[in-house]
Amino acid sequence: MKTAYWPLIVTFTCMYACSNKLDDVERMSFNPKTPVESMVNFTLVHSDSGIARVSVYAAYSESYRDPEYKTYLRDSLRVNFYSPKGEIISTLSAKYGFINHTTQEMLVEDSVRFYHYKKKQTLKTDRLIWTKKDSMIRTESPVFVHSEKAHFKGKGIEAKQDFSWYKILKPEGSIELEKEQEIN
């Protein structure tokens, strides 16, 4: 009869020893300072009707959900903006940045370059904010715009994400134009 109780005793001992309280597991496994996601070769594509409008690439990303849902991007950060036909119109690159999924904005910093392929125009600055809602790019930092026909500098810029239109907020310097010369 003592032998019949032995498996029962072992079973109850194992069940008691293996039970965990949820609070203990969370305390040991959850740290609010660690990312909820980490990715190598991060790619995010925003599309409309099956056609890519914006694609974001970074060699490394980390996402956090508290206090706001943000994805931090670094190493080879590149954002491509597409035409309605799906062709790349312009590219934004920087050393690092983040996407605030709550506000639908992206901030990029350090060695920021924004290039329009058809116009062969380059915008250089140290910080830009892209807003998905209105498809605009903005900064209050110093900016330099270079093209084959002109060079502009100033402080602050507002531009469409395809770089088809832009306005330097506080332009500096001067430019001489001939009557028929086109800047863009």
N, C-alpha and C positions, 0 to 999 in steps of 0.2 A: 504494500500500500504506500510506503514511503517513496517508492520509485514512481508512482503515478503522479505525485505532486511535484516532482522535480522539474518536468518540462513546463508546468504551469508557473512555477516560481521563476524560472529563467525567462519566460515570456514577459511576465509583469515587470521584472527587473529591467529588461531591455526596453520595454515601452516607457518606463519611468525615466530611464537614463537618456533616452533619445528625444524626449519632449523638450520643445523650446517655446519660450514665450515670445510673441511677436515683438514686444518692446525691446527684448534683449537682442534679437536678430537685427532690428533697425539700428539700435545703438551701436552695434558692432560693424554693420555693413554699410551704413549710409553716412556720408560726410557731405554737408551742404556746399563745401568748397570744391568738391570734385565734379567734373562734368558728367552730365547724364548720357552724353554721346561723345565719342572721339572717332574721327575718320581720317584715313589717309586717302589722298586723291579725291577730295570732296567735290562733287558736281551737283549743282542745283539748276534746273531749267524751268523758267516761267513760260508757259505757252498759252496761246489763244486760238481756239478752233484747230488744234493740232499743229500749229505753226509756232516755232520757238520765237519768243520776243526778247528774252534776256537769258543768258546763261552765266553762271558763276562757277569759277573753278579756284581751288586752293589746294596746295600740296598737303595741308594739315588743317583740321578744324576741331573745335570743341564747342559743344552746346550746353547751355545752362538754362534752367527754367525758373530760377528764383533770384531776384524778385520779378524779372521780366524774362521772356523767352528770347535769348540771344545766341547767335552762333558766331564765335570768334574764328577768323580766318588768318592764316599766315603762310608764308612761303609760296611764291609764284601766284599770288592773287591776281586773277584776271576776270573781267566781266565783259562779255560780248553783247552788243545790242544789234538786233536784227531788223531788217525791212519787213514789210507785209508779205514779201515773196520768200522770206526765210534766208536772205543773204546778210552776211555780217556787214554792218554799216560803220560801226565804231567800236573801239575797244578801250576799256579802262583798266589800268594796272597799277598796283601799289605793293608795298612790302607787307602790309597787314591791314586788317579792318574787321568790322563786325556787322552782322545783319541783326537788326532789332525786328523780330517777327511780329511783335505787338504793334509797333508804329509803322511797319512796312517801310523802313528806311535802312539804308546801308551807309556806313561811314568808312572811308578808306583814308589811310595816312601813310606818310613817308614815301618819297620818290613817286608821287602820283603822276601818271601820264594818261592822257585821254586823247586818242587818235581817231580822226575821221579819214577813212581810206580813200574815198573819191576826191575829196578836197585836199588831201595830203596836209591836213592841219593837225598840229599837236598842241595840247594844253598841258603846261607843267605847273604843278603846285605842290604843297605839302599836305593838303587835306581837302577832301570833297565829301559831300553828302548827296546821295541819290535817293529820291523819293519815288516810290512805285506809283503812288496815287496820281501824281500829275506828270510823271515821266521827266522830271527836272533834276538837274545837277546844280548844286550851289556850293559856294564857299565864300568866306570873308577873308581868307588868306591871300597873300601876294600870288599873282598869276602871270604866266607868260604864254602867249599864243603865237605860234610860229606857223607860217605857211610859205609856199613858194613866192607869194606876191607881197607879203607884209609880215611885220613882227609887232606885236602889241604887248604892253605890260600894264599892270595896274593892281589894284587891291579889290578882291571880290569878283565873283562872276556868277551869272545865272545862264544856264544853257539847257537846251533840249537834250535828252539822252542820246539822240543820234547826232548831236553836234551840228545840226542843220541851222540852228539859230543860237546866238549867244550875245550877252551884253556884259561888258566889263563895267563893274559898278563905280569904281574910281580910277579911270584911265590915267596913265602917266606917259609923258613923252610926246613926240610929235611925229607926223607922217606927211609926206608930200605925195599928192596924187595928180596924175594927169587927168584931163577931162574925161577920157574914155576908159580909164583904168578901173578894173574891177578888183575889189579886195577879196571877196569870197571866191 
